[in-house]
């Protein structure tokens, strides 16, 4: 066994030394007048080539100027660097279709939806969600329910609310309602409902006032209803409630549109209450 080890050790050391020298040796020099084909050689298309880092740059189809800025700055430096060009691969990831809506007319810079605000009611309280008169109110099995929304024009939320069980006399639940800003773990404000402190009943909801401050344009938030009892909430699917968007200043975001729940959120998508808001100021004509 020792004889085999004596024979193998020089072979292993020789192979390791050869590999080390190959990694340290610079690539062959390139002509200064290299054409497009030579530049592509910096990023070989062979599937067997190994890169230490692959960078994907997401870019809208019509952002050619921004891509050219990248090509003429840090990407140019990367291509001209003899060592980095062999270890790093950069690819632009471009959508199949462009967007014909100008950025200033979109709901937000990252969508292709036309901002359409029509006949907003200013400086009046608006109920965001409501149930139809013939909708029965019963308990569900869900103890945590949440809904996400985007603000398209500054609003102020004045109250948070919960649906009530039609079979109850008065308010017999313990429910917490929280409003979160997207990607924030701490709630902006909280309303707690209990039998001795249930707030004011309006239509089919109980409301409690909250601290008021302006939610700016492009604000994204999530309202979470959480039952503190063993029973589930009185909740509805988003398609079974009426949404009053104030003439287009508010939009509910659903999972069907690709919205991802925040990592610290739990529960199911739906509505277990609502909120009251006002549209402040004066809309530009």
Buried (B, 14 or more C-beta within 10 A) or exposed (E): EEEEEEEEEEEEEEEEEEEEEEEEEEEEEEEEEEEEEEEEEBBEEEEEEEEEEEEEEEBBEEBEEEBEEBEEEEBEEBBEEEEBBBEBBBEBEBEEEEBEBEEEEBBBEEEBBEBEBEEBEEEEBBBBBBBEEEBEBEBBEBBBBBBBBBBBBBBBBBBBBBBBBEEEEEBBBBBBBBBBBEEEEEBBBBBBBBEEEBBEEBEBBBBBBBEEEBBEBBBBBBBBBBBEEEBBBBBBEBEEBEBBBBBBBBBBBBEEEEBEBBEEBEBBBBBBBBBBBBBBEEEEE
